[in-house]
Amino acid sequence: MAAQSILECITEAAPGAPMLVCPCDLSRGQENQFLSLALPLIEDEGLVIDMSRVSTIDAAGIGLLVFLRQCADRAGTTMALVNPSLRVREMLALVHLDNVLLAN
């Protein structure tokens, strides 16, 4: 199976903020490309990140999500994660960030 490019993220309209659909892999080596897509959106108007396609996430991916949340807080915008897979929910719960990062 070919690796999915981080640049295959799809920006879609969501009520109140743009939505960025994450690719399957949010791990070391992929985070800088995702950051370059997400950061301008977060700083301008906030961002909803659809995590439904994410099957691989590691410490670098989790660190990126925390950083994006901090950037949103500083910019006075929002950053919400929606539709996380079971694996993503488990990883965020393992590091006690599920209540911080996941939209309820």
Secondary structure, 3 states (H helix, E strand, C coil): CCCCCHHHCEEEEECCEEEEECCCEECCCCHHHHHHHHHHHHHHHCEEEECCCCCEECHHHHHHHHHHHHHHHHHCCCEEEECCCHHHHHHHHHCCCHHHHECC
